[in-house]
């Protein structure tokens, strides 16, 4: 049997295992709570696996390596913003777990009512389409780079991978996603996190040569990036972590407060290692594969190209399976969030009389719709890191300030939250449109403006509309009251 055939066998077996996990999880689903947040009983090992699998997606691996190819070691320090965000989220995760909610719109509904809940849910669904599509783009690049000679096309890779992700997510919900994330996390850490860099180090002559490759030229440490752009990454990544729907979902699914805290701290450590690894691989590709930007897939294909160059048969199949695992671990979460948000936060608000069984069926059906839209998106877009950055920026602009105010600020009001969310979301879309059309100065980053607009409107309108007699309780106080009543 040839090497390429063994690679295909390994990939096929991996896909069968994933589908089997989805089927196994589906037998444990008794209602929408099981499907959405795993019945709030997720223990540490499974929770840790799914937290890591979600944090290390296409943007954190393929997209980050592609950017590191262009700008060098600076990419590691810039993207530590997300690691800082994860660390801060570890602090607020216990509060989220104590709320007994399912989603971010659920939390906003407790403080502001139905209007903002629906708006937030719509923004989340739109962002998820881009998030899912970004993972599919990475899958296509990986498969073509490794198996392109076998006749597998970019389009076929995207559609095939999407079909499998949609199928097991529809079947098993968060349980299926979590169980497969554990499998995928182990595979990708062994194959991409250990085997691939070791093979590269051996080939180039050891750590000393790698250090030379990683050292930027004098005066070029930041790779030509402006201070405004670097700060914008922090203003997107840190707030996004605090309102990341997948992290909120995991916090709600954890069996207790200590489990989610330990899981988050461990995830931070793995994320830091993985970030360095992705940047290392991107810089290695910059030195070993010149002019990659002009090749098919561009610099986003840095890691797939290294796999094709360095991995022998069989290990190549394992590495391809690992890379697909990386993308799937984030993509399946995106699908589940979209289905849950549509059924629980949009439809249920208009039709509260719907049965649990009907809502579960609706969530599964919407996952299929989002999957198809994500495929269309992936087939027509390129540039994983920038695509995901845009999706994060839109979501952060509309959701971050109202959500943090709902938890921590006593004087936050419904009109302020509603207006700040709508105006900031529109502003960031318009500003990015101007930026992509070269009609906006490089000194202006859309996320600066949109977050400032959201904050000013939230504070200003709250001061104008706050009434202590009709004010709603901040969520932090609500959680503390529940804890006192249960003692």
Secondary structure as UniProt FT lines:
FT   HELIX           3..26
FT   TURN            27..28
FT   HELIX           32..37
FT   HELIX           38..40
FT   HELIX           44..55
FT   HELIX           59..63
FT   HELIX           64..71
FT   HELIX           74..78
FT   HELIX           80..99
FT   HELIX           104..112
FT   HELIX           114..147
FT   HELIX           148..150
FT   HELIX           154..190
FT   HELIX           191..195
FT   HELIX           196..204
FT   HELIX           207..214
FT   TURN            218..219
FT   TURN            221..224
FT   HELIX           227..242
FT   HELIX           245..253
FT   HELIX           257..288
FT   TURN            290..291
FT   HELIX           292..294
FT   TURN            296..297
FT   HELIX           298..301
FT   HELIX           302..310
FT   TURN            313..314
FT   HELIX           315..340
FT   HELIX           341..347
FT   HELIX           348..350
FT   TURN            352..353
FT   HELIX           356..380
FT   HELIX           384..408
FT   TURN            410..411
FT   HELIX           414..436
FT   TURN            437..438
FT   TURN            442..443
FT   HELIX           446..465
FT   TURN            468..470
FT   HELIX           475..486
//
